[in-house]
């Protein structure tokens, strides 16, 4: 048995007995890192990650390059942490089949909850059927909408794959101002032009900031 085997087994048993609610952020990160760092003490590495990024949420939303600036985090650990973060985002985005986004208010509330606490700008696409029932939800861009490429082809492919009658785009402004920018309007028009020949509507583009949202459709910016 290795030096850390007994400690690792105790950590695993504690998690199985109490779940995530019974452990601190650094303890959960320590446990996760067991699977990428087999023969080192991951406790200090977990503490360093929390200090660097402020919270588990900050750690799981950091890029692989940012993660690897922390002492003890190599490529395997960075990939595992990024994977956990992306899977959490995907799970958070997933919705029950009965979710219906058939009003601006419902749509705004849905995206405010989805984007709550995000420190980086994320762009989401939801696909809807003719009655507004949610078919799929995906994060399609990370970083500034103006700075990061928005793949119109990907938006179209997602809509076709879901069999959507309409889609809604939504992104957050971490700066705290829910005012659509010139880049936001440009992206919106590009997507509208790509979808129109297919008979698929771009219903709205929602901008979220500081527990508020702006509908570009209601603001007549589409």
C-alpha positions, 0 to 999 in steps of 0.5 A: 500500500502506498503512502497516500492509499489509506488517506485516499480510501478514507476520502472516497468512503467519506464521499460515498457516505456523505456525498458532496454536501458533506465535503468542502470544495477543496476536499472534492477537488482533492478527490477528483484529482486522485484520478489524474494524479495517482502518486502525489498528495493532491490536498495542497494542489486542491488548496492552491486551485481554490486560492487561485480561482476563488472557488470550485466554480472558478476552478471548473470554469478555468481554461486548461492553460490557466489550470496548468499555471497552478503548481501540481496541475499537469495536462491530465489534471487540467483535462479532467478538471475541464471535463468536469466543468464542461459536463457540469455546464451540459447537465445544468443546461439540460432541461426536463421535456416539459420545459416550454419557452413560449414567452419573453418572461419565461425565456429571460428567467430560464437564461438568468438561472442558467447564466447566474454567476458566470464570470466569462461570457457564454453564448447558448443556443436553445432549439424549440418545437412549434409550441415552444417546447425545449428540444435541446440546449447547448453552449456554443461559444465561450468568451466575448461574442465579439472576440470569439468566433460564433459558428453560424454553421454550428447553429444551423446544424444544431437546429437541423439535428434537433428538428427545431421550428425555432431557436433562441440565442442567449449570452451574458455580459459579465460587465453587468450591462445588459445592453446589446452591442454592435457585435451582438446585433451582427451575430443575430443578423448573420444567424437569421440570414442563415436560418431563413432559407430553411424555414427556421425562425430565430425567435429572440436573442437574450442578453443577461446581466446583473439579474436582469435581461434584455430581449433583442426581439422586444427591443426591436434590435433584430 
